[in-house]
Amino acid sequence: MRLALIGVGQAGGKVADAFLEYADRTDSDIVVDALAVNTAKADLLGLRRVPVEKRLLIGTDRVKGHGVGADNELGAEIAADDSEVVMDAVAGMPSHEIDAFLLVAGLGGGTGSGVAPYLAKELRRRYEEPVYGLGLLPGKDEGGIYTLNAARSFQTFVREVDNLVVYDNDTMAKGYDSLSSGFARANEDLARRFGVLFAAGETDGSAVPEQVVDASEIINTLASGGVSTFGYASSPLERKRGLFGGKGRPDTSEATQRIMATVRQATLGRLTLPCEITSAERALVVVAGPPEMLSRGGIEKARTWLEDATGTMEVRGGDFPVPDADEVAAAVLLSGVSDVPRVKELQAVAIETQRSMREVSETADDRLSDLLWSGEGDLEPLF
Ligand SMILES: Nc1nc2c(ncn2[C@@H]2O[C@H](COP(=O)(O)OP(=O)(O)OP(=O)(O)O)[C@@H](O)[C@H]2O)c(=O)[nH]1
């Protein structure tokens, strides 16, 4: 699956950087072209991988390159005014090589959250290829305004894309020295997950997959629409390839067990957006690793297990041989999920925040009137 990647806002740009870094490191060609879009010049300057000429600063006449300060209504207005800048850059991409667009944005701020849904709408209007979103939910401790932004952006973004894959920053591993190193690890993790899934259909022929996952399998899985979540787990191989028990190939039952354990772990413990998995409409499982560890029976068994666990019959699956890999990895995409407590909670906090912001603003107006009222009569204004 070959992508046109568009990172919007600071988080979106950093995730795009992480995808490009992953693609370079693994010599994969999943990213055909990448853009970074922002209202803040400093954020664009801070990127490392997105080429300089692909970094687009928008809204300069409104915010002069300083960002929108978590005001996502302003972000959406700027997108409506300046979307042509982005669409011109997209028109310069090699569209015949692209299977889909992927728009990445943090939903808690102002730029990504306001601009990405608008760009999705424009891309869908102009192109036949599917337009997917990758939306990053703010952590619960980020505060009311970020939650309100995320809830409002989420409902618009879902409507404007063909499918919205969600990553909840609360699922991020804890215990890092700083938030930025936590984010850096989260972004690498995201790039690895998408890398395994999207690279699966792009093998160069040196190791032929037994059960191919091509772009159409991914597109058909995501065609459920709505919201998706993404599981990933890996199991390191202790012994070097070719030395499995001195037999050259591992026991197939060992390979099957390993595949099953990894797929279960990916599905039950490591989703980007925790949810009730029985609410998924469709699923896709890809198992990556050295060819001798990809037992056909194991992958079939994992697929059947996923059918039972999710209760859906639309489960696609396949393998992704990586001859030099020192681990077996499983990527599990659950598409069209509808029972997601985190989204309900986000909406409840957002409604409460909206109510209290309105109250505070009304009270503040009254207090200012009290302050300006002299008590003795009206003073003449200067002009
Ligand atoms: N996963 C991940 N999330 C991030 C990262 N940086 C920021 N975020 C999240 O993204 C949200 C939005 O932050 P930004 O991307 O900085 O905001 P922006 O879209 O640039 O908008 P403004 O700064 O308001 O102009 C935050 O609430 C964080 O939860 C990152 O590198 N990785």
The ligand as an SDF file (V2000), in Angstrom:
LIG
                    3D

 32 34  0  0  0  0  0  0  0  0999 V2000
    1.4630   11.0030   19.5920 N   0  0  0  0  0  0  0  0  0  0  0  0
    1.8600   12.2770   19.6340 C   0  0  0  0  0  0  0  0  0  0  0  0
    1.0270   13.2240   20.0670 N   0  0  0  0  0  0  0  0  0  0  0  0
    1.4730   14.4900   20.1110 C   0  0  0  0  0  0  0  0  0  0  0  0
    2.7790   14.8600   19.7230 C   0  0  0  0  0  0  0  0  0  0  0  0
    2.9190   16.2100   19.8990 N   0  0  0  0  0  0  0  0  0  0  0  0
    1.7340   16.6610   20.3700 C   0  0  0  0  0  0  0  0  0  0  0  0
    0.8590   15.6260   20.4880 N   0  0  0  0  0  0  0  0  0  0  0  0
   -0.5760   15.6760   20.8350 C   0  0  0  0  0  0  0  0  0  0  0  0
   -1.1990   16.4700   19.8470 O   0  0  0  0  0  0  0  0  0  0  0  0
   -2.0420   17.4430   20.4160 C   0  0  0  0  0  0  0  0  0  0  0  0
   -1.9680   18.6720   19.5730 C   0  0  0  0  0  0  0  0  0  0  0  0
   -0.7250   19.2960   19.7060 O   0  0  0  0  0  0  0  0  0  0  0  0
    0.0210   19.9970   18.4930 P   0  0  0  0  0  0  0  0  0  0  0  0
    0.1460   19.0800   17.3470 O   0  0  0  0  0  0  0  0  0  0  0  0
    1.2890   20.5410   19.0970 O   0  0  0  0  0  0  0  0  0  0  0  0
   -0.9560   21.1880   18.1040 O   0  0  0  0  0  0  0  0  0  0  0  0
   -1.1270   21.8670   16.6740 P   0  0  0  0  0  0  0  0  0  0  0  0
   -2.0150   21.0340   15.8540 O   0  0  0  0  0  0  0  0  0  0  0  0
    0.2270   22.1780   16.1000 O   0  0  0  0  0  0  0  0  0  0  0  0
   -1.9380   23.1870   17.0150 O   0  0  0  0  0  0  0  0  0  0  0  0
   -1.4700   24.6050   17.6550 P   0  0  0  0  0  0  0  0  0  0  0  0
   -0.1810   24.3650   18.4070 O   0  0  0  0  0  0  0  0  0  0  0  0
   -2.6050   24.9720   18.5400 O   0  0  0  0  0  0  0  0  0  0  0  0
   -1.2920   25.5480   16.5090 O   0  0  0  0  0  0  0  0  0  0  0  0
   -1.6090   17.5520   21.8630 C   0  0  0  0  0  0  0  0  0  0  0  0
   -2.7620   17.6550   22.6150 O   0  0  0  0  0  0  0  0  0  0  0  0
   -0.8920   16.2610   22.1740 C   0  0  0  0  0  0  0  0  0  0  0  0
   -1.7670   15.3300   22.7870 O   0  0  0  0  0  0  0  0  0  0  0  0
    3.6390   13.8300   19.2310 C   0  0  0  0  0  0  0  0  0  0  0  0
    4.7930   14.0440   18.8310 O   0  0  0  0  0  0  0  0  0  0  0  0
    3.1120   12.5690   19.2100 N   0  0  0  0  0  0  0  0  0  0  0  0
  1  2  1  0
  2  3  2  0
  2 32  1  0
  3  4  1  0
  4  5  2  0
  4  8  1  0
  5  6  1  0
  5 30  1  0
  6  7  2  0
  7  8  1  0
  8  9  1  0
  9 10  1  0
  9 28  1  0
 10 11  1  0
 11 12  1  0
 11 26  1  0
 12 13  1  0
 13 14  1  0
 14 15  2  0
 14 16  1  0
 14 17  1  0
 17 18  1  0
 18 19  2  0
 18 20  1  0
 18 21  1  0
 21 22  1  0
 22 23  2  0
 22 24  1  0
 22 25  1  0
 26 27  1  0
 26 28  1  0
 28 29  1  0
 30 31  2  0
 30 32  1  0
M  END
$$$$
